[in-house]
Amino acid sequence: MQEFFTIGEMSRLFHVKVETLRYYDEIGLLKPQYTNKQTHYRYYSTQQFERLNSIKYLRTLGVPISKLLDFFNYRDIDKLVVMLNTKKTEIARKKRELEIIERKISRRLGQIEDAINTPLDIIAEVKLPEWRVAYLRREYALGEDIEYPISELVKDYGIDGDIFLGKIGISIALSDLKANKFDRYSSIFMILEEEDPIITSDITFPAREYLRIRFKGSHMDASQYYNKLFIYMTKNHYGLVDESIEIALIDYGITNDTDKYVTEILLPYVRL
């Protein structure tokens, strides 16, 4: 039975890179059983197999090199138990984070599919549930860069922007809507999802009835659709009760094809 193995043989046996084994040797984590002084070849013994397997196992769990050195230097059961419990806690936290990301991805896919298949240029009367929002009162002129106020919103509310931002929307003030001014926005908001951890937000858009229209285009094309909504509102004796909600369902964040842009306008109304 072969007793000693070269670094190349160890690499092939354990699927560990030669460079990694050399590094382990340099830092004292796994030194060869002996090194030929003339050829400088490293040789490992079968007695070191268990140690390398333990190193691979703990590295797979994400245990840092510094902790491995500490553990193998003192070989203490309590240290191993602490390391494994720490990793167990980290894995449970990561699992929760991945579950949140999975739900967000599923929700986003549903929103995209809905936007792709939605009827366009049709006014619908819809009742929507309450939305919790992060809200920033900020004037925004049509055509201005919206990314800076979005970053302000994220910062002000402590939103974790690394995990898919919610739907971003803008609003036109009630006074401007009644004056038929559709090129100036009074606020920007983000619709928050149940998983979104933020510092605080007690702002909601209440559950109520809206007139909704979806159209091909961006905020730059919205003016004519506001006019359509107001014509419909007048014809049906409806009254406007609050500022608008305008959301880009598909925009430059998803596609470079401007012909695929879809924007939604919602106007809260009451029957007169």
Beta strands, then each sheet from edge to edge (+ up, - down):
strand 1: 4-6
strand 2: 34-35
strand 3: 42-45
strand 4: 124-128
strand 5: 131-141
strand 6: 168-171
strand 7: 184-191
strand 8: 204-205
strand 9: 208-216
strand 10: 238-240
strand 11: 245-250
strand 12: 262-271
sheet 1: 1+ 3- 2+
sheet 2: 4+ 9- 12+ 10-
sheet 3: 4+ 9- 12+ 11- 6+ 7- 5+ 8-
end
